[in-house]
Amino acid sequence: MLDGILGLGNVPPVDALQYSKIEKFERLQGRENIRQAAQEYESYFLAYLMKMMRNTVPKGSLTSNPMGETFYSFYDEEIAKRAAQAGGVGLADFVLSSLAQEGAKAGHMESETDLEESQ
């Protein structure tokens, strides 16, 4: 009834090949999102690590005021982000590997190598 109104009457149904391509694309897109989340997690960890390390250093003229602390906060976040994108310390890889193993056990992912190959 709505086909004529919406102009969908002549659209062919999705065949099995197209459906499998759509499913594969959605899986790869999901894996990319997982990889990105793992990388962001590593970035956050590295930024926090740098912040804690910076707290051990005596305060200088730049860090003695709130603006300097804000500057170093942004600086640490950017350095951590770039470090994580360049491979980091392996935390993102560990998270991906762990998720792939858990997903394979639960039957949600095909295997650990499939997830790692999508990187």
C-alpha positions in Angstrom: 0.0 0.0 0.0 2.8 2.4 0.9 4.9 1.3 -2.0 3.1 3.5 -4.5 3.2 6.5 -2.1 6.9 6.2 -1.3 8.0 5.2 -4.8 9.5 1.9 -3.6 7.4 -0.3 -5.8 10.1 -0.9 -8.4 13.0 -1.5 -6.0 14.3 -5.0 -6.4 14.8 -7.1 -3.2 18.3 -7.5 -1.9 19.8 -10.7 -3.2 21.9 -13.0 -1.0 25.2 -11.7 -2.4 24.3 -8.1 -1.7 23.1 -9.1 1.8 26.4 -10.9 2.5 28.3 -7.9 1.4 26.2 -5.6 3.6 26.8 -8.0 6.6 30.6 -8.1 5.9 30.7 -4.3 5.7 28.8 -4.0 9.0 31.2 -6.5 10.7 34.2 -4.6 9.4 32.7 -1.3 10.4 32.1 -2.7 13.9 35.6 -4.0 14.1 36.9 -0.6 13.0 34.9 1.0 15.8 36.3 -1.5 18.3 39.8 -0.8 17.1 39.3 3.0 17.4 37.8 2.6 20.9 40.8 0.5 22.0 43.1 3.1 20.6 41.3 5.9 22.4 41.5 3.8 25.6 45.2 3.5 25.2 45.5 7.3 24.5 43.6 8.1 27.7 45.8 5.7 29.7 49.0 7.3 28.2 47.7 10.8 29.0 46.9 9.9 32.6 50.4 8.3 32.9 52.0 11.5 31.6 50.0 13.6 34.0 51.1 11.4 36.9 54.7 11.6 35.8 54.4 15.4 35.4 53.2 15.6 39.0 56.5 14.2 40.2 58.4 17.1 38.6 58.9 20.3 40.6 56.6 23.2 39.5 58.1 25.7 37.1 57.0 29.1 36.0 54.7 27.7 33.4 53.1 25.1 35.5 52.6 27.2 38.6 49.4 28.8 37.3 46.1 27.2 36.2 46.7 28.3 32.5 50.0 26.4 32.4 48.4 23.4 33.9 45.6 23.6 31.3 48.3 23.9 28.6 50.1 20.8 29.8 46.9 18.9 30.1 46.0 19.5 26.4 49.7 18.9 25.5 49.7 15.5 27.3 46.4 14.5 25.7 47.7 15.3 22.2 51.0 13.5 22.7 49.2 10.5 24.1 46.8 10.5 21.1 49.6 10.6 18.6 51.6 7.9 20.5 48.5 5.6 20.5 48.0 6.2 16.8 51.6 5.3 16.2 51.4 2.0 18.0 51.6 3.1 21.6 52.7 0.7 24.3 50.6 -2.2 23.0 47.6 -1.7 25.3 45.2 -1.2 22.3 46.5 -4.4 20.7 46.0 -6.2 24.0 42.4 -5.0 24.3 41.7 -6.0 20.7 43.2 -9.5 21.3 41.2 -9.9 24.5 38.0 -8.8 22.9 38.6 -11.1 19.9 39.2 -14.1 22.2 36.1 -13.3 24.3 34.0 -12.7 21.1 35.2 -16.0 19.6 34.2 -17.9 22.8 30.8 -16.3 22.7 30.5 -16.9 18.9 30.2 -13.1 18.1 33.4 -13.0 16.1 34.9 -15.5 13.7 38.4 -15.5 15.2 41.1 -13.4 16.7 43.0 -13.1 13.4 39.9 -11.7 11.6 39.8 -8.9 14.1 43.5 -8.2 14.0 43.5 -8.3 10.2 41.0 -5.5 10.0 43.5 -3.1 11.6 
